[in-house]
Amino acid sequence: MPVRQKAASITAHCRGDDKLCLVETIFAWVKANVHYREEFQEQFVSPVFYAEGYDVADCDDYSMLIG
């Protein structure tokens, strides 16, 4: 599933203009579904991995996903 479609499905319950709901929902999803591991991989960040179920990330990946 492409990243934008994944984000849309995660935030489907939010009204389009409710930015706080969007941010809180994305943050909560990343926190619940992506497990932190210190410098898990080389400095290669790709949101496609997470949209397709890859669930381990380092701090750079977390920042990218939440952003």
C-alpha positions as CSV (number, residue, x, y, z in Angstrom):
1,M,0.0,0.0,0.0
2,P,1.5,3.4,-0.9
3,V,2.4,5.7,1.9
4,R,-0.3,8.3,1.3
5,Q,-3.0,5.6,1.2
6,K,-1.7,4.1,4.4
7,A,-1.8,7.5,6.1
8,A,-5.3,8.1,4.8
9,S,-6.6,4.8,6.1
10,I,-5.0,5.4,9.5
11,T,-6.5,8.9,9.8
12,A,-9.9,8.2,8.1
13,H,-11.8,9.1,11.3
14,C,-10.3,12.6,11.4
15,R,-12.0,15.5,9.8
16,G,-9.8,17.0,7.0
17,D,-9.3,20.3,8.8
18,D,-8.6,18.7,12.2
19,K,-4.8,18.9,12.1
20,L,-4.4,17.9,15.8
21,C,-6.3,14.7,15.2
22,L,-4.2,13.9,12.1
23,V,-0.9,14.5,14.0
24,E,-2.0,12.5,17.1
25,T,-3.3,9.6,15.1
26,I,-0.1,9.3,13.0
27,F,2.1,9.6,16.1
28,A,0.1,6.9,17.9
29,W,0.1,4.6,15.0
30,V,3.9,4.9,14.6
31,K,4.4,4.4,18.3
32,A,2.2,1.3,18.4
33,N,3.3,-0.3,15.1
34,V,7.0,0.5,14.6
35,H,9.5,-0.8,17.1
36,Y,12.5,1.3,18.0
37,R,16.0,-0.3,17.5
38,E,19.1,1.9,17.9
39,E,20.7,2.4,14.5
40,F,19.0,-0.7,13.1
41,Q,20.2,-0.2,9.6
42,E,22.5,2.0,7.6
43,Q,21.3,5.6,7.2
44,F,18.7,4.6,4.5
45,V,15.2,5.8,5.2
46,S,12.3,4.7,3.0
47,P,8.7,5.2,4.0
48,V,7.7,2.4,1.6
49,F,9.1,-0.2,4.1
50,Y,6.6,0.9,6.8
51,A,3.6,1.2,4.5
52,E,4.2,-2.4,3.6
53,G,4.5,-3.7,7.2
54,Y,8.2,-3.3,8.0
55,D,8.1,-2.7,11.7
56,V,11.6,-1.8,13.0
57,A,13.1,1.7,12.9
58,D,15.8,3.9,14.3
59,C,15.4,7.5,15.4
60,D,15.8,8.9,11.8
61,D,13.1,6.6,10.6
62,Y,10.8,7.6,13.4
63,S,11.3,11.3,12.5
64,M,10.6,10.6,8.9
65,L,7.5,8.6,9.5
66,I,5.9,11.1,11.9
67,G,6.8,14.0,9.6
